[in-house]
């Protein structure tokens, strides 16, 4: 094993520990509830545009009949 492999392994472990350490912090309400936030729903659809009635309809391909 070379020194480069050992160095990169230690660097990877250190960055993983730092990453998981910062996961426990949450943004304050001052940051999350501000008025000039980007409206991401304009760019990324969070909900499917199909209606519930379309979901209830069965297609011919998905219908299995017992004979």
Secondary structure, DSSP 8 states (H G I E B T S, - for coil): --HHHHHHHHHHHHHHHHHHHHTT----HHHHT-TT---GGGTS--S-SS-HHHHHS--TTT-----
